[in-house]
Amino acid sequence: MSIDIRTLDPRTDADEWNSYVERSAGSNPFFRAEAIRLQAADTGTTPHLLAGFKGQEPVGIFPVFEYAKGPITGAFSPAPYSWACYLGPSLLNVDKLKQRKADRRVKRFLEGCLEWIDEAISPLYSKFVTAEFDDVRPFVWNEYDVKPGHTYVVDLDGTEAELLKRFSSDARSNVRNADEDRYDIKEGTTDDVGRIVDQVRQRYENQGQSFQLNPNFARSLHEELPDGALRPYVCRVGGEFLGGILVIESDRTRYRWQGGVKPNADVDIAINDLLDWHVMRDGLRDGIAEYDLVGAGVPSINRYKAKFNPRLETHYEITAGAFGIDLLVDRYRKHR
């Protein structure tokens, strides 16, 4: 039996779509209909929610954003320059299949989605960034370029003492020796989401780099996603905001989405070590399996992230079409 590809509407079919997101082990809160609508509005794109079915059984989901500007068309997942972590395809109901059946199902699902994209959007350029989706062979077989990327993931297992013991000596010391009466770390408010994004923006600008994450988009995510899907961890000293981390949370993973920049304040506590420790410790207490540090491709940042003794994981950037279209989209985003 072939795989039937259907399109759902992120507004009228939100409940149905979200039920598939919640049942897919490779998804995260950016897959949810609320987040899809916000990404589309923020980037000026049209969302298409592709769902694959074998009979009435859902087998996969693939949110795609259509970009159109004059003769230029593109297909993206996540939306172009939305700063979402990962999207791309995600599977359902394949874990118990034998390998030959699983291979066949994944191939038919992805090829059905790619055929729909070609016919409905006819993109000059396509770009998909996947996370917990390992079988990218159908993209290769359909002449897409597949480039590996890397991230660090900390396993949240054992006791708190065992988790801390796996850190580097300086990270352990920074956590153990910090005077808890001098700082306060807790989950913040929607306003704190904006503060964290603004702090990151300032850091990028100081380094002469572009940063296009819209603080209103981040605040709206905090307001519209289910409670706990976006957690703004904030560190204050003497009541003053000094730094924070925006954490995206799925059933099994916390993602270090934004934040954790070096604060300008001259204080003798390791703010970011403490923030990351609180994120991991709370995740461990809540039964979360892992903490994705979101990125391991920048040597200057890797040194910091590696102190938590993570394992190296691979994700994929999948592209096809005319080189340079993504740069035109970038300019469009900057001038909107």
C-alpha positions, 0 to 999 in steps of 0.5 A, a space after each residue: 500500500 502506498 503512502 498518501 500525503 495530505 495537507 493540514 491547515 495550521 489553524 483549522 486542523 491544529 488539534 489533529 496536527 498536534 496529536 501527531 506531533 505529540 506521538 512522534 518521538 523525533 518532534 519538538 515544540 517548534 513542530 506544533 501548529 501554534 509555533 508553525 503559525 508564528 514562524 510563518 507570520 514572522 517570516 512572511 511565508 506560507 505554511 504547509 503541514 504535510 502528513 503521510 498515511 498508510 490507510 488511516 495510520 499516520 506514518 510521518 509529518 513534515 512541516 514546510 514553509 513556502 517562500 515566494 518573492 516575485 519569480 523566486 520560490 523556496 521551500 524551507 523547514 524550519 522557516 527561513 531565518 526563523 532561528 527555530 532549532 530543527 524541523 524537517 520530517 519526523 516519523 510515527 509508528 515505525 519503531 516496531 517495524 522490521 528494517 526492510 519494512 521501515 526502510 520502505 515506509 520511510 522512502 515512500 513517505 519522504 518521496 511522497 512529500 518531495 513530490 508534493 513540494 515539487 508539484 505544489 511549490 516548484 522551489 528554486 531552492 530548498 533547505 531542511 534542517 533535521 534533528 532526530 531523523 537519521 535516515 536521510 538516504 531518500 534525500 540523497 537518492 533524490 539528488 539533494 545535497 546532505 551536509 552533516 552538522 553537529 551538536 552536543 547532548 548531555 545525558 540526564 541520568 543518575 543522581 544529581 551528584 553523579 551528573 555534576 561529577 561528570 562535569 569538568 573540574 572548573 565547572 564542578 567548582 563553579 557550581 559547588 562554590 557559588 554562594 547561593 545567597 548571592 544569586 537567584 535562578 528561576 524560570 522567568 516571565 514573557 518579559 524575561 524572554 524578551 530580555 534574553 533575546 535582546 541580550 543575545 542581539 547585543 552580543 551579536 552586534 558587538 561582534 559585528 554579526 547579524 541577528 534576526 530573531 524577533 523578540 516579539 516572535 519569542 515572546 509569542 511562543 512563550 505565550 501560545 505554546 503549552 506551559 513548559 514548552 518554552 522555559 526562560 531561565 533567568 539569573 539575577 543578582 541583587 534583583 538585577 537581570 544579568 543573563 538567561 537561557 531560553 529552553 525549549 522542552 519536549 517530552 524527553 529533551 531540553 534544547 538550549 535554544 538562545 541565551 547564555 551569553 557572557 554578561 557585561 556585569 563584573 561579578 565573581 560568579 559563573 552565571 552561565 555555568 550556574 544557569 546550565 546546571 539549573 536547567 540540567 538539574 531541573 530536567 533530571 528531576 522532571 524525568 527529562 532524558 537529555 539536554 541538547 546544547 544546540 550546536 557543536 560547530 564553533 570551536 570558540 563555543 565548543 570549549 565551553 559546552 564540552 565542559 559538561 561532558 556531552 556526547 557528540 550527535 549529528 543532525 543534517 542540513 539538506 539543500 537543493 536548487 540554486 545557490 544564493 537564493 538563501 542569501 536573497 531571502 536573508 536580505 529580504 528578512 533584514 529589510 522587512 
